Amino acid sequence: MAAVTVATGWPRTNVIGNMRQKMAKVTVTNNGDTWVTGLTVIKSCSAQGSSGTKLIGATVSGGTVTFVTDGTADAAVFVTVVGF
């Protein structure tokens, strides 16, 4: 699927021991849109949609987050991943 659009000024990265935390505000246009984080492995992922039931959840594979939506766009999804 298509890549999400990352908002200007994002992502933000923190170092926690040997792990990296990346936070981003993204626009998810369609079910199955992805964010390639630049991490090799994601150990934890959380995503919060802006309103309603547009964002159902997110799955991870390697360093990529795939968003599950009800099929409508969500212009303000906040996502945090922790990995290396």
Number of C-alpha atoms within 10 A of each C-alpha: 9 13 17 22 16 17 14 9 8 12 16 11 14 11 12 10 6 7 15 16 19 20 20 23 23 23 19 29 18 21 19 19 19 21 21 15 18 13 17 13 17 21 13 11 18 14 21 15 21 13 11 8 13 20 23 15 16 18 14 18 11 14 18 18 24 21 22 18 21 13 15 13 15 20 19 17 22 15 19 17 24 21 21 15
